[in-house]
Amino acid sequence: MFWLLLSLSILLLFFIIIILTKLTILVNYYHYNDNDDLKVEFRVWAGLIKYTINVPLIKIDDDSPSIVVKSHTNMGDAASGDSKQKVNQFTKKDVITNLNNTTELLKRVFNLHVIIRKFFQKVTIKKLEWQTLIGVGDAAYTGMATGAFWAIKGSIVGLLSHYLNLKVMPEISITPHFQAAVIQTQLKCIFQFRIGHAILAGLKLIKFWKRGSPLFKKETNFSNEKTKSI
């Protein structure tokens, strides 16, 4: 009995420590013309345990319309000539059913947004640095691009400060380069939150979805699909 109580006490203590532990996420993104480098590092207990995701290459494949991504992680330190056209007939009942389904979906998306927003309020931004060097080869257009980038950055920082807990003054700069076409940007930010808050948000999401997927009505009266060759 003693060992059982001792084991339960140790498990309870361990669970409390996990809940109170703060998770720190460091994001470092660097872009220079066609080169990208993204590094995301997760730390707990002042870096005693850390996990790193490094994506050193993100580019468009020259031979196909696809994106090539090379990454690594570490713990610690045909045309046949035929085409078909589908024709569906919607009755009044179908229209009403679809409207009801849309309303149900919007309600659930709103509730989901509330859960996520409450969690975001527990997330603290401890560092936000964003430097950009931009030039398009023409002084006038470079000035216009600089103004556009300032507007974009201002909007993004405004959203972050609205949804998250921004504890530091963001360090943002945009430097125009009037002699050459170049774009270079570096983003460094640090997010921090307690693991317990993430667990609570996860439990709320599980409860949210276990209440059932959107109660979509399936009573539709679509006609059989007609296919036509073109």
Protein Blocks (a to p, Z undefined) as FASTA:
>chain_A
ZZmmmmmmmmmmmmmmmmmpccddddddddehjaccddddddeehhlaccddddfbccdd
fkbccddddddddehjddehiacdddddddfklmmmmmmmmmmmmmmmmmmmmmmmmmmm
mpccfbdcddddddehiaklmmmmmmmmmmmmmmmmmmmmmmmccfbdcdddddddfkbc
cddddddddddddfklmmmmmmmmmmmmmnopadddfbdcbdcdddddZZ
